[in-house]
Amino acid sequence: MKKVRVGLIGAGGMANRVHYPSLAEFADVEMAALCDLDEKKLRATADKFHVERAYTDYKKMLAEVDPEAVYILMPPHHLFDLVIECLNQKRHVFIEKPPGVTREQTRNMALAAEKNGCLTMVGFNRRYIPLIREARRRVDECGPMLQCVSTFYKSSLGARPYFGGAIDVLTCDAVHAVDMLRYMGGEPARVASDVRSLHAAYDNSFNALIRFESGCAGVLLTNWVVGRRVHTFEMHAKGISAFIDGDDKAIIHQSGQEDPLVLDTRAVAGSSDSRTYYGFAGENRHFIDCIQEGHQPETCFADAVKTMELVERIYRSQI
Ligand SMILES: NC(=O)c1ccc[n+]([C@@H]2O[C@H](COP(=O)([O-])OP(=O)(O)OC[C@H]3O[C@@H](n4cnc5c(N)ncnc54)[C@H](O)[C@@H]3O)[C@@H](O)[C@H]2O)c1
């Protein structure tokens, strides 16, 4: 089996918690080198994952190590230049969400990827949650999606804006819920929204009604100053309704059946480790598989542009 030679930029939280542990498990990945500006994090992460070559200058790392693919895991407002440089060097690129700070950044990254023939992926991990995939499969069996709901609530009263205000809540984090609406409903035809700043100096509640091209109706409900983190999805088709919490379970009702089917997220994933049942291991496997097989990941930059366009439309379409 061919090994994918991967360069790693960023030794922060997501890198250490979910991405590098996943890569370390894959027999067909060589974690060839690591780069971070912070030498303490660099050393600790390199030691933890037995990465021999460590750098504080990513361009030096690219020149000396020549990785086929690069993980770039850092705050969104620092991403753009590094992503463009890697793509122009014809390296495949994985980034976390959000894919840059604006749709324009995402679009230009997607164009650079296309021009250079690179495979790219954004870590929209919710799409790779095994429970969500399984619920979707069962709903799809009953026909086209008629209605879908994506919610994301957090209890962040008094919190500072993301990265000191470098990016808004919808683009930075509630974008997970927006991306999932596209996953469930397809491409949006019409959008009406309600965007608000509640008990904060910045927008922190984003609600939308979307009519998709398929005819499916979608609803987005997000609010960052309520009781607790709740992040759920609903998928409805003819005679079937799935109510899904990726952290917990899916309850699936089918007409004619008295009792719902209840699927446990850990049982479906075959693991009680959130790295697996919450889609992180799966998204990394998907990226490596796509490189091995030579096709674009489902959540490639070109696809992410469409999610960022929907984010923009939610701002533009306020009632
Ligand atoms: N999918 C999810 O559920 C999820 C959850 C949390 C965070 N995220 C996203 O993950 C991304 C990374 O977040 P994090 O919490 O891991 O960040 P972090 O701040 O913990 O780590 C980022 C690292 O990048 C390094 N860095 C910055 N610029 C660099 C450069 N030019 N060269 C080398 N290293 C550089 C920093 O020193 C730091 O160690 C963010 O975009 C965030 O939105 C996603």
The ligand as a Tripos MOL2 file, in Angstrom:
@<TRIPOS>MOLECULE
LIG
   44    48     1     0     0
SMALL
NO_CHARGES

@<TRIPOS>ATOM
      1 N1        -14.6440   20.9700   13.7940 N.am      1 LIG1
      2 C1        -14.7950   21.3980   15.0280 C.2       1 LIG1
      3 O1        -15.6880   20.9700   15.7410 O.2       1 LIG1
      4 C2        -13.8370   22.4280   15.5930 C.ar      1 LIG1
      5 C3        -13.7600   22.6230   16.9760 C.ar      1 LIG1
      6 C4        -12.8600   23.5680   17.4610 C.ar      1 LIG1
      7 C5        -12.0840   24.3330   16.5810 C.ar      1 LIG1
      8 N2        -12.2030   24.1270   15.2330 N.ar      1 LIG1
      9 C6        -11.3890   24.9170   14.2850 C.3       1 LIG1
     10 O2        -10.0540   24.4360   14.2700 O.3       1 LIG1
     11 C7         -9.1660   25.4870   13.8860 C.3       1 LIG1
     12 C8         -7.9550   25.4400   14.7820 C.3       1 LIG1
     13 O3         -8.3740   25.6360   16.1030 O.3       1 LIG1
     14 P1         -7.4620   25.1930   17.3390 P.3       1 LIG1
     15 O4         -8.3200   25.4020   18.5420 O.co2     1 LIG1
     16 O5         -6.8590   23.8890   17.1010 O.co2     1 LIG1
     17 O6         -6.3360   26.3380   17.2820 O.3       1 LIG1
     18 P2         -5.1200   26.5540   18.2640 P.3       1 LIG1
     19 O7         -5.0140   28.0380   18.4950 O.co2     1 LIG1
     20 O8         -5.1870   25.6590   19.4540 O.co2     1 LIG1
     21 O9         -3.8650   26.0760   17.3960 O.3       1 LIG1
     22 C9         -3.3980   26.7550   16.2880 C.3       1 LIG1
     23 C10        -1.8830   26.5740   16.2070 C.3       1 LIG1
     24 O10        -1.4300   27.1320   14.9800 O.3       1 LIG1
     25 C11        -0.1650   27.7370   15.2280 C.3       1 LIG1
     26 N3          0.1140   28.6960   14.1540 N.ar      1 LIG1
     27 C12        -0.5400   29.8400   13.8620 C.ar      1 LIG1
     28 N4          0.0190   30.4220   12.7730 N.ar      1 LIG1
     29 C13         1.0270   29.6120   12.3520 C.ar      1 LIG1
     30 C14         1.9600   29.6530   11.2680 C.ar      1 LIG1
     31 N5          1.9660   30.6640   10.3910 N.pl3     1 LIG1
     32 N6          2.8380   28.6310   11.1420 N.ar      1 LIG1
     33 C15         2.8530   27.6220   12.0200 C.ar      1 LIG1
     34 N7          1.9850   27.5250   13.0730 N.ar      1 LIG1
     35 C16         1.0930   28.5110   13.2270 C.ar      1 LIG1
     36 C17        -0.3100   28.3440   16.6100 C.3       1 LIG1
     37 O11         0.9540   28.5970   17.2160 O.3       1 LIG1
     38 C18        -1.1130   27.2670   17.3360 C.3       1 LIG1
     39 O12        -0.2920   26.3300   17.9890 O.3       1 LIG1
     40 C19        -9.9740   26.7830   13.9700 C.3       1 LIG1
     41 O13       -10.2710   27.2230   12.6680 O.3       1 LIG1
     42 C20       -11.2750   26.3920   14.6480 C.3       1 LIG1
     43 O14       -12.3940   27.1080   14.1610 O.3       1 LIG1
     44 C21       -13.0560   23.1840   14.7330 C.ar      1 LIG1
@<TRIPOS>BOND
     1     1     2 1
     2     2     3 2
     3     2     4 1
     4     4     5 ar
     5     4    44 ar
     6     5     6 ar
     7     6     7 ar
     8     7     8 ar
     9     8     9 1
    10     8    44 ar
    11     9    10 1
    12     9    42 1
    13    10    11 1
    14    11    12 1
    15    11    40 1
    16    12    13 1
    17    13    14 1
    18    14    15 2
    19    14    16 1
    20    14    17 1
    21    17    18 1
    22    18    19 2
    23    18    20 1
    24    18    21 1
    25    21    22 1
    26    22    23 1
    27    23    24 1
    28    23    38 1
    29    24    25 1
    30    25    26 1
    31    25    36 1
    32    26    27 ar
    33    26    35 ar
    34    27    28 ar
    35    28    29 ar
    36    29    30 ar
    37    29    35 ar
    38    30    31 1
    39    30    32 ar
    40    32    33 ar
    41    33    34 ar
    42    34    35 ar
    43    36    37 1
    44    36    38 1
    45    38    39 1
    46    40    41 1
    47    40    42 1
    48    42    43 1
@<TRIPOS>SUBSTRUCTURE
     1 LIG1         1 GROUP 0 **** ****
